[in-house]
Amino acid sequence: MEHETSILLDVTVALGVAFAGGWLATRIGLPTIAGYILAGLVISPFTPGFAGDAEGLRVVADVGVVLLLFAIGVQLDLADMQRAGMRTVIAASLQTIVVVGGVAGAAMALGVARDPALYAGAAASISSSAVLVKLLDERGGIATGHGRIAVAWSVVQDLWAVVLIVVLGTLAEGGSSEAALRDVALAGLKAAAFVGAVIVIGLRVMPAVLARVAEERSRELFFLAIAALAMGTALASEQAGLSLALGAFLAGIVVSESDLSHRVLGELLPTRDVFAVVFFTSAGMLIDPTVLRDEWPAVLGLTAAITVGKTAITGLLIARAVAPIHTAVLASAALVGTGEFSFLLARQGLGDGTLSGAAFSVILAATVASILAAPAIMLLGERLLERSAEAVPMADAEDIDERKTAHAVVCGYDPAGELVARVLSARFDVLVVEPDVRRARTARDAGLRVLEGNPASPAVIEHMDLQHARVVIITLADPLTVRLLAERVRAINPRADVIGRAFARSEATKLAAAGARSVVDEEEAAYELARYGLRRFGVSAQESLAVVQRLRATRA
């Protein structure tokens, strides 16, 4: 009874200090995960005051691991990866491999053993989905071009993280290099067989089972079915010689393909959050501050590898294979913070004896440092782009006729911009400004006048003939570029109507303050922008509405 009371006391205190740490982190603009980790440090055996039982909390933390990985699997949208394309998958995979190899190689050159070095590299290579989503959400960037790329990139990293957990867990069993390779290959075959069995059986059975349980209209039964599925698959994975994380993640992927995935998340998330908080807090309890004092060069080195090295590699790969440089800068800055998988990897290394307490503390300290630095690095990326916009030349300036007649400027040739340009060009003179070479080529093939380059750059603005523009319609997804462009258009031609779209309420306010006369929400943005453009050229309200309604009907 005394032991049970002790565990209850530890959980209660852990939740209390985690609440305080998370609240303080939120107040100063930091991700709550950082607050939970630092709260664990407060009640650790290494600091004065109350000392929680980290080993006793481990059972509760294991439940948190299972629910956390299950929820990540449920939220995994394989369609997002398809939309992102094979280039993104290959580039994100290459980034993970390069960072793991680079950090591990540097650590081994400094005298660190192979397996601990690999754990450090793996922890540094995986970005935190939780930190990423928080950063993007605060800046209205979830639906932007760089936001979509960052989210898809993070999905690929999540998949690699599960692979790394299995591979490193197998390497930790020891033996010669030849035996280790054989064990990894065997573990890979075992994992592939387990993955295949779970997916085949799960996709055939689980959707029907969950649908049948949902028909009972009992939240309790539905939640119990979810919990049994997550915990049961995780335990089956562990019994197969794999990891709890792999089983829970696979169970989530199976559920993600069900029509009930949103309901599953709705029922699961509150419980997951409570147990996940205990997991992050218990991880913080294992950090020894004296190790950080003695090993501060290692902490700084690993932090630099995450915040500088990984960010640079990510940005270069995105710019080379996926998107223009300004999008690459913002996407790589959003991906700087490590998090949940880094904690999982570090705790696995500590549990199997690969990592010493000192190495574990170094990895967790660097992870927390990257989370703390993430908002500042994201802001720095935005500021650098804002300043560099003054000096960015046109990528390929076409010879644009200096037409002294009223015309429309459409900045951005994404699907929304394409629709707006098509509607307006049927009646009026339209200039399309597009930074991406592939989209610019598509616009030219459609017979449109195209100016290729960064729309916010003064070198490009000079060729827009904004003095004679009646309307400037901005469909770009990058909120920073949209605001800069709106300000510069208003400075050149205050009479021009600047119309933009925003993906968040906070961004709509900033865009209006920048000079946009009309701000359109994402929903049906293309139709509203096209209708407004027609009205500015004198088309009657009835006729412009009829045009848009016909478009809706043809696309329904």
VENJOVEN-V599412 format. One record per residue. OMEGA is omega in whole degrees, 0 to 359 (NA if undefined). NEAR is the number of other C-alpha atoms within 8 Angstrom. D_FIRST is the distance of its C-alpha to the first C-alpha in Angstrom with 2 decimals. Layout:
# VENJOVEN-V599412
omega->OMEGA near->NEAR d_first->D_FIRST
omega->OMEGA near->NEAR d_first->D_FIRST
This chain:
# VENJOVEN-V599412
omega->179 near->4 d_first->0.00
omega->179 near->5 d_first->3.78
omega->179 near->6 d_first->5.40
omega->179 near->7 d_first->5.12
omega->180 near->8 d_first->6.19
omega->179 near->8 d_first->8.60
omega->179 near->11 d_first->10.06
omega->178 near->8 d_first->10.61
omega->180 near->8 d_first->12.23
omega->180 near->11 d_first->14.28
omega->181 near->10 d_first->15.50
omega->180 near->8 d_first->16.43
omega->180 near->9 d_first->18.29
omega->179 near->15 d_first->19.88
omega->181 near->11 d_first->21.22
omega->181 near->8 d_first->22.46
omega->177 near->11 d_first->24.38
omega->176 near->16 d_first->25.59
omega->180 near->9 d_first->27.03
omega->180 near->10 d_first->28.80
omega->178 near->14 d_first->30.09
omega->179 near->14 d_first->31.27
omega->179 near->10 d_first->32.96
omega->179 near->9 d_first->34.76
omega->179 near->13 d_first->35.85
omega->182 near->10 d_first->37.27
omega->181 near->7 d_first->39.09
omega->173 near->6 d_first->40.90
omega->179 near->7 d_first->41.71
omega->175 near->12 d_first->39.35
omega->183 near->13 d_first->37.25
omega->180 near->11 d_first->33.67
omega->179 near->9 d_first->32.42
omega->178 near->14 d_first->33.73
omega->180 near->16 d_first->31.77
omega->180 near->17 d_first->28.47
omega->180 near->16 d_first->29.23
omega->175 near->11 d_first->30.25
omega->176 near->15 d_first->27.15
omega->177 near->18 d_first->25.08
omega->181 near->14 d_first->27.35
omega->183 near->9 d_first->26.51
omega->180 near->14 d_first->22.78
omega->177 near->15 d_first->23.47
omega->184 near->9 d_first->23.01
omega->181 near->8 d_first->26.82
omega->181 near->10 d_first->27.38
omega->177 near->8 d_first->26.83
omega->182 near->5 d_first->24.13
omega->179 near->7 d_first->20.63
omega->179 near->9 d_first->19.74
omega->179 near->11 d_first->17.49
omega->183 near->8 d_first->15.97
omega->181 near->10 d_first->18.73
omega->178 near->6 d_first->17.50
omega->179 near->8 d_first->14.15
omega->185 near->13 d_first->16.36
omega->179 near->10 d_first->18.70
omega->178 near->8 d_first->17.19
omega->180 near->11 d_first->17.66
omega->178 near->14 d_first->20.99
omega->175 near->9 d_first->22.09
omega->177 near->10 d_first->21.89
omega->178 near->16 d_first->23.94
omega->182 near->13 d_first->26.43
omega->181 near->15 d_first->26.97
omega->179 near->13 d_first->27.51
omega->180 near->11 d_first->29.68
omega->177 near->12 d_first->31.89
omega->180 near->15 d_first->32.10
omega->177 near->14 d_first->33.31
omega->178 near->10 d_first->35.81
omega->179 near->16 d_first->37.13
omega->182 near->15 d_first->37.54
omega->179 near->10 d_first->39.42
omega->180 near->9 d_first->41.62
omega->181 near->8 d_first->45.09
omega->177 near->6 d_first->47.26
omega->177 near->6 d_first->50.21
omega->179 near->8 d_first->49.76
omega->178 near->13 d_first->50.30
omega->179 near->8 d_first->53.36
omega->180 near->6 d_first->54.77
omega->177 near->11 d_first->54.13
omega->182 near->8 d_first->56.21
omega->179 near->8 d_first->56.23
omega->180 near->9 d_first->57.38
omega->180 near->14 d_first->54.12
omega->181 near->12 d_first->52.05
omega->182 near->8 d_first->54.12
omega->179 near->11 d_first->54.17
omega->177 near->13 d_first->50.40
omega->179 near->11 d_first->49.83
omega->178 near->8 d_first->52.34
omega->180 near->13 d_first->50.67
omega->182 near->13 d_first->47.30
omega->182 near->9 d_first->48.99
omega->181 near->8 d_first->51.13
omega->178 near->14 d_first->48.29
omega->182 near->14 d_first->46.07
omega->182 near->10 d_first->49.06
omega->180 near->9 d_first->50.34
omega->180 near->15 d_first->47.14
omega->180 near->14 d_first->46.27
omega->179 near->9 d_first->49.87
omega->180 near->8 d_first->49.93
omega->179 near->10 d_first->46.68
omega->177 near->11 d_first->47.96
omega->179 near->7 d_first->51.24
omega->175 near->6 d_first->49.33
omega->179 near->6 d_first->47.74
omega->179 near->9 d_first->44.43
omega->186 near->7 d_first->43.57
omega->187 near->8 d_first->44.25
omega->175 near->10 d_first->40.79
omega->179 near->12 d_first->39.30
omega->179 near->14 d_first->42.59
omega->177 near->13 d_first->42.28
omega->178 near->13 d_first->38.77
omega->179 near->14 d_first->40.20
omega->179 near->14 d_first->43.12
omega->180 near->15 d_first->41.03
omega->181 near->15 d_first->38.77
omega->190 near->17 d_first->41.95
omega->189 near->14 d_first->43.73
omega->178 near->15 d_first->41.47
omega->181 near->13 d_first->41.71
omega->177 near->13 d_first->38.94
omega->182 near->9 d_first->39.57
omega->179 near->8 d_first->37.40
omega->180 near->13 d_first->39.39
omega->182 near->14 d_first->42.63
omega->179 near->10 d_first->42.20
omega->180 near->9 d_first->41.26
omega->182 near->11 d_first->44.34
omega->182 near->12 d_first->46.65
omega->181 near->9 d_first->45.38
omega->183 near->7 d_first->45.91
omega->181 near->9 d_first->49.48
omega->187 near->15 d_first->50.33
omega->183 near->14 d_first->50.64
omega->185 near->10 d_first->48.67
omega->180 near->9 d_first->51.86
omega->179 near->12 d_first->54.22
omega->180 near->9 d_first->55.83
omega->178 near->12 d_first->53.78
omega->180 near->12 d_first->50.60
omega->179 near->10 d_first->51.21
omega->181 near->11 d_first->52.00
omega->180 near->13 d_first->48.89
omega->178 near->11 d_first->46.61
omega->178 near->12 d_first->48.35
omega->181 near->11 d_first->48.12
omega->178 near->13 d_first->44.37
omega->178 near->10 d_first->44.02
omega->179 near->12 d_first->45.85
omega->177 near->13 d_first->43.65
omega->178 near->10 d_first->40.49
omega->178 near->8 d_first->41.92
omega->180 near->10 d_first->42.78
omega->179 near->11 d_first->39.31
omega->177 near->11 d_first->37.87
omega->181 near->8 d_first->40.63
omega->178 near->9 d_first->39.88
omega->180 near->12 d_first->36.17
omega->184 near->14 d_first->37.28
omega->182 near->11 d_first->40.13
omega->176 near->11 d_first->38.34
omega->178 near->11 d_first->35.39
omega->179 near->11 d_first->38.02
omega->183 near->11 d_first->39.90
omega->180 near->11 d_first->36.82
omega->173 near->6 d_first->36.94
omega->182 near->6 d_first->39.90
omega->180 near->6 d_first->43.19
omega->180 near->6 d_first->46.80
omega->179 near->6 d_first->48.20
omega->179 near->6 d_first->49.78
omega->180 near->8 d_first->46.57
omega->178 near->12 d_first->44.68
omega->179 near->8 d_first->47.27
omega->179 near->8 d_first->47.04
omega->179 near->10 d_first->43.25
omega->179 near->11 d_first->43.59
omega->179 near->8 d_first->46.25
omega->178 near->8 d_first->44.18
omega->177 near->12 d_first->41.15
omega->178 near->10 d_first->43.56
omega->179 near->8 d_first->44.85
omega->179 near->8 d_first->41.39
omega->180 near->10 d_first->40.34
omega->179 near->8 d_first->43.62
omega->180 near->8 d_first->43.11
omega->178 near->9 d_first->39.57
omega->180 near->9 d_first->40.81
omega->181 near->8 d_first->43.73
omega->181 near->9 d_first->41.67
omega->183 near->11 d_first->39.15
omega->181 near->10 d_first->41.99
omega->181 near->8 d_first->44.27
omega->183 near->9 d_first->41.71
omega->182 near->12 d_first->39.94
omega->179 near->10 d_first->43.18
omega->189 near->8 d_first->44.36
omega->191 near->8 d_first->41.26
omega->178 near->11 d_first->38.84
omega->180 near->13 d_first->41.30
omega->180 near->8 d_first->42.15
omega->180 near->8 d_first->38.54
omega->178 near->11 d_first->37.52
omega->180 near->9 d_first->40.71
omega->178 near->8 d_first->39.99
omega->180 near->12 d_first->36.47
omega->179 near->9 d_first->37.96
omega->179 near->6 d_first->40.45
omega->178 near->6 d_first->37.72
omega->177 near->6 d_first->37.36
omega->180 near->8 d_first->33.59
omega->182 near->7 d_first->31.85
omega->180 near->6 d_first->28.51
omega->181 near->8 d_first->30.10
omega->180 near->11 d_first->31.99
omega->178 near->11 d_first->28.99
omega->178 near->8 d_first->27.08
omega->179 near->10 d_first->30.21
omega->181 near->10 d_first->30.36
omega->179 near->8 d_first->26.75
omega->179 near->8 d_first->27.22
omega->182 near->9 d_first->30.50
omega->183 near->15 d_first->29.26
omega->181 near->11 d_first->26.15
omega->179 near->8 d_first->28.03
omega->178 near->12 d_first->31.03
omega->179 near->16 d_first->29.03
omega->177 near->10 d_first->27.26
omega->178 near->9 d_first->30.69
omega->179 near->14 d_first->32.15
omega->179 near->11 d_first->29.60
omega->178 near->7 d_first->30.21
omega->180 near->6 d_first->33.91
omega->179 near->6 d_first->33.53
omega->183 near->11 d_first->33.89
omega->174 near->11 d_first->31.40
omega->184 near->11 d_first->28.90
omega->181 near->12 d_first->31.16
omega->181 near->12 d_first->34.24
omega->181 near->15 d_first->32.80
omega->180 near->17 d_first->31.41
omega->180 near->15 d_first->34.73
omega->178 near->14 d_first->36.79
omega->177 near->17 d_first->34.93
omega->179 near->16 d_first->35.72
omega->178 near->13 d_first->39.35
omega->181 near->15 d_first->39.67
omega->182 near->14 d_first->38.46
omega->179 near->13 d_first->40.75
omega->180 near->8 d_first->43.74
omega->176 near->8 d_first->42.73
omega->182 near->7 d_first->44.18
omega->186 near->10 d_first->40.66
omega->180 near->11 d_first->39.56
omega->178 near->7 d_first->39.79
omega->177 near->7 d_first->37.69
omega->179 near->11 d_first->35.06
omega->180 near->11 d_first->34.94
omega->180 near->8 d_first->34.84
omega->189 near->10 d_first->31.76
omega->193 near->11 d_first->30.01
omega->180 near->9 d_first->30.79
omega->179 near->8 d_first->28.47
omega->179 near->8 d_first->25.37
omega->183 near->12 d_first->26.82
omega->180 near->10 d_first->27.44
omega->182 near->10 d_first->23.85
omega->179 near->14 d_first->22.55
omega->178 near->13 d_first->25.71
omega->178 near->12 d_first->25.15
omega->179 near->16 d_first->21.80
omega->181 near->14 d_first->23.81
omega->179 near->14 d_first->26.59
omega->179 near->16 d_first->24.40
omega->176 near->15 d_first->22.47
omega->178 near->12 d_first->25.98
omega->180 near->15 d_first->27.11
omega->183 near->15 d_first->24.31
omega->179 near->12 d_first->25.93
omega->179 near->14 d_first->29.34
omega->182 near->10 d_first->30.47
omega->180 near->8 d_first->33.04
omega->176 near->6 d_first->34.72
omega->179 near->11 d_first->35.56
omega->178 near->12 d_first->37.19
omega->184 near->7 d_first->39.23
omega->185 near->6 d_first->40.39
omega->183 near->9 d_first->40.80
omega->175 near->9 d_first->42.30
omega->179 near->6 d_first->45.40
omega->178 near->8 d_first->43.32
omega->179 near->13 d_first->41.45
omega->181 near->9 d_first->44.80
omega->180 near->8 d_first->46.39
omega->177 near->13 d_first->43.77
omega->178 near->12 d_first->43.75
omega->179 near->9 d_first->47.55
omega->181 near->11 d_first->47.45
omega->189 near->15 d_first->45.28
omega->182 near->12 d_first->47.01
omega->184 near->8 d_first->50.56
omega->182 near->10 d_first->50.96
omega->181 near->14 d_first->49.03
omega->180 near->13 d_first->50.49
omega->179 near->9 d_first->54.01
omega->179 near->9 d_first->53.71
omega->180 near->12 d_first->52.31
omega->180 near->14 d_first->55.07
omega->181 near->9 d_first->57.79
omega->178 near->12 d_first->56.67
omega->180 near->15 d_first->56.42
omega->182 near->12 d_first->59.84
omega->191 near->7 d_first->61.36
omega->193 near->9 d_first->60.17
omega->191 near->9 d_first->58.73
omega->178 near->10 d_first->59.91
omega->188 near->10 d_first->62.20
omega->182 near->9 d_first->61.36
omega->176 near->7 d_first->60.25
omega->180 near->12 d_first->57.76
omega->180 near->15 d_first->56.57
omega->182 near->10 d_first->55.96
omega->180 near->12 d_first->53.77
omega->181 near->13 d_first->51.86
omega->177 near->14 d_first->51.16
omega->179 near->13 d_first->50.07
omega->184 near->14 d_first->47.57
omega->188 near->13 d_first->46.11
omega->188 near->15 d_first->45.54
omega->170 near->17 d_first->41.77
omega->185 near->19 d_first->39.35
omega->193 near->16 d_first->35.77
omega->181 near->8 d_first->33.21
omega->176 near->12 d_first->34.75
omega->176 near->14 d_first->35.34
omega->179 near->13 d_first->31.64
omega->180 near->9 d_first->30.90
omega->181 near->12 d_first->33.57
omega->181 near->15 d_first->32.46
omega->176 near->10 d_first->28.81
omega->179 near->10 d_first->30.10
omega->177 near->15 d_first->32.37
omega->182 near->12 d_first->29.65
omega->181 near->8 d_first->27.42
omega->175 near->9 d_first->30.31
omega->179 near->8 d_first->31.45
omega->181 near->10 d_first->34.69
omega->172 near->13 d_first->33.98
omega->177 near->8 d_first->33.12
omega->180 near->10 d_first->30.94
omega->180 near->9 d_first->34.25
omega->178 near->9 d_first->35.78
omega->180 near->14 d_first->32.73
omega->179 near->13 d_first->32.95
omega->182 near->13 d_first->36.70
omega->181 near->13 d_first->36.42
omega->179 near->13 d_first->33.82
omega->178 near->11 d_first->35.84
omega->178 near->12 d_first->39.00
omega->178 near->16 d_first->37.36
omega->179 near->12 d_first->36.23
omega->179 near->9 d_first->39.72
omega->177 near->14 d_first->41.37
omega->179 near->16 d_first->39.34
omega->183 near->11 d_first->40.37
omega->188 near->10 d_first->43.95
omega->180 near->13 d_first->44.25
omega->181 near->11 d_first->45.47
omega->180 near->7 d_first->47.98
omega->176 near->11 d_first->49.35
omega->179 near->12 d_first->49.75
omega->178 near->8 d_first->51.65
omega->178 near->8 d_first->53.71
omega->178 near->11 d_first->54.75
omega->181 near->10 d_first->55.93
omega->179 near->8 d_first->57.87
omega->178 near->8 d_first->59.54
omega->180 near->9 d_first->60.69
omega->180 near->11 d_first->61.98
omega->183 near->8 d_first->64.07
omega->180 near->8 d_first->65.24
omega->179 near->11 d_first->66.43
omega->187 near->9 d_first->69.40
omega->182 near->9 d_first->70.51
omega->179 near->10 d_first->69.58
omega->176 near->9 d_first->72.82
omega->178 near->11 d_first->73.54
omega->182 near->8 d_first->72.52
omega->184 near->7 d_first->75.72
omega->176 near->9 d_first->77.87
omega->172 near->7 d_first->80.29
omega->182 near->4 d_first->83.66
omega->177 near->7 d_first->83.05
omega->178 near->4 d_first->86.10
omega->183 near->5 d_first->86.37
omega->183 near->5 d_first->86.67
omega->178 near->5 d_first->87.43
omega->180 near->6 d_first->86.26
omega->180 near->8 d_first->83.08
omega->178 near->12 d_first->80.38
omega->175 near->15 d_first->76.65
omega->178 near->13 d_first->74.30
omega->182 near->16 d_first->71.25
omega->182 near->14 d_first->68.78
omega->180 near->12 d_first->66.56
omega->170 near->16 d_first->67.44
omega->181 near->9 d_first->64.08
omega->179 near->6 d_first->64.13
omega->179 near->10 d_first->64.33
omega->178 near->14 d_first->67.09
omega->180 near->10 d_first->68.95
omega->180 near->11 d_first->69.06
omega->181 near->13 d_first->70.22
omega->180 near->12 d_first->72.89
omega->181 near->8 d_first->74.15
omega->184 near->9 d_first->74.52
omega->185 near->14 d_first->76.27
omega->177 near->10 d_first->78.46
omega->184 near->6 d_first->80.10
omega->189 near->6 d_first->81.82
omega->179 near->8 d_first->81.52
omega->184 near->9 d_first->81.53
omega->173 near->13 d_first->78.04
omega->178 near->13 d_first->76.85
omega->176 near->15 d_first->73.57
omega->187 near->16 d_first->71.76
omega->181 near->16 d_first->69.16
omega->184 near->12 d_first->67.50
omega->186 near->10 d_first->66.53
omega->182 near->8 d_first->69.43
omega->178 near->6 d_first->68.51
omega->178 near->10 d_first->68.25
omega->179 near->15 d_first->71.42
omega->178 near->8 d_first->73.22
omega->179 near->8 d_first->72.08
omega->178 near->14 d_first->73.45
omega->180 near->10 d_first->76.77
omega->178 near->7 d_first->77.01
omega->177 near->6 d_first->76.66
omega->182 near->6 d_first->79.78
omega->170 near->11 d_first->78.16
omega->188 near->10 d_first->79.09
omega->171 near->12 d_first->76.28
omega->186 near->16 d_first->75.46
omega->179 near->15 d_first->72.93
omega->179 near->15 d_first->70.76
omega->185 near->14 d_first->68.07
omega->181 near->12 d_first->68.99
omega->181 near->13 d_first->67.79
omega->178 near->14 d_first->70.04
omega->179 near->10 d_first->73.24
omega->177 near->10 d_first->75.18
omega->181 near->15 d_first->74.31
omega->180 near->11 d_first->74.64
omega->184 near->8 d_first->78.23
omega->180 near->8 d_first->79.15
omega->184 near->9 d_first->77.55
omega->184 near->10 d_first->80.46
omega->179 near->10 d_first->78.06
omega->181 near->6 d_first->80.93
omega->179 near->9 d_first->82.12
omega->177 near->14 d_first->78.78
omega->182 near->11 d_first->78.28
omega->175 near->13 d_first->74.65
omega->184 near->13 d_first->72.02
omega->185 near->13 d_first->69.20
omega->179 near->13 d_first->66.16
omega->181 near->13 d_first->63.91
omega->182 near->12 d_first->62.28
omega->183 near->8 d_first->58.50
omega->186 near->11 d_first->58.11
omega->180 near->12 d_first->57.47
omega->180 near->8 d_first->58.75
omega->180 near->11 d_first->62.07
omega->181 near->14 d_first->62.45
omega->179 near->11 d_first->62.13
omega->182 near->11 d_first->64.49
omega->179 near->10 d_first->67.03
omega->180 near->13 d_first->66.94
omega->185 near->10 d_first->67.64
omega->176 near->9 d_first->70.51
omega->180 near->12 d_first->72.10
omega->179 near->12 d_first->72.14
omega->182 near->7 d_first->73.72
omega->184 near->8 d_first->76.51
omega->182 near->10 d_first->77.18
omega->182 near->8 d_first->75.73
omega->181 near->6 d_first->77.46
omega->175 near->11 d_first->75.63
omega->177 near->11 d_first->72.80
omega->183 near->15 d_first->69.66
omega->180 near->14 d_first->67.24
omega->177 near->13 d_first->63.87
omega->181 near->13 d_first->60.65
omega->182 near->14 d_first->57.15
omega->179 near->13 d_first->53.80
omega->182 near->10 d_first->51.69
omega->180 near->8 d_first->52.38
omega->180 near->8 d_first->52.08
omega->177 near->12 d_first->54.60
omega->178 near->12 d_first->56.95
omega->180 near->8 d_first->57.08
omega->181 near->9 d_first->57.92
omega->177 near->15 d_first->60.54
omega->179 near->11 d_first->62.19
omega->180 near->7 d_first->62.29
omega->176 near->10 d_first->63.94
omega->178 near->10 d_first->66.84
omega->181 near->13 d_first->66.09
omega->179 near->8 d_first->67.90
omega->178 near->9 d_first->65.82
omega->185 near->12 d_first->62.29
omega->176 near->11 d_first->61.33
omega->183 near->10 d_first->57.80
omega->183 near->8 d_first->56.93
omega->181 near->4 d_first->57.20
omega->182 near->7 d_first->60.77
omega->183 near->11 d_first->61.72
omega->181 near->10 d_first->64.58
omega->181 near->10 d_first->66.20
omega->178 near->9 d_first->66.06
omega->179 near->12 d_first->67.43
omega->181 near->14 d_first->70.26
omega->180 near->12 d_first->71.14
omega->178 near->8 d_first->71.20
omega->177 near->12 d_first->73.38
omega->181 near->11 d_first->75.88
omega->181 near->11 d_first->76.06
omega->177 near->9 d_first->76.87
omega->173 near->6 d_first->79.87
omega->177 near->6 d_first->81.24
omega->184 near->9 d_first->80.07
omega->181 near->7 d_first->79.60
omega->182 near->7 d_first->76.17
omega->182 near->6 d_first->76.97
omega->180 near->8 d_first->78.19
omega->177 near->12 d_first->75.34
omega->180 near->9 d_first->72.80
omega->179 near->8 d_first->74.66
omega->181 near->9 d_first->74.51
omega->180 near->11 d_first->70.73
omega->177 near->8 d_first->70.25
omega->177 near->8 d_first->72.34
omega->178 near->8 d_first->70.16
omega->183 near->8 d_first->67.01
omega->182 near->7 d_first->68.63
omega->182 near->6 d_first->69.65
omega->182 near->5 d_first->66.17
omega->NA near->4 d_first->64.24
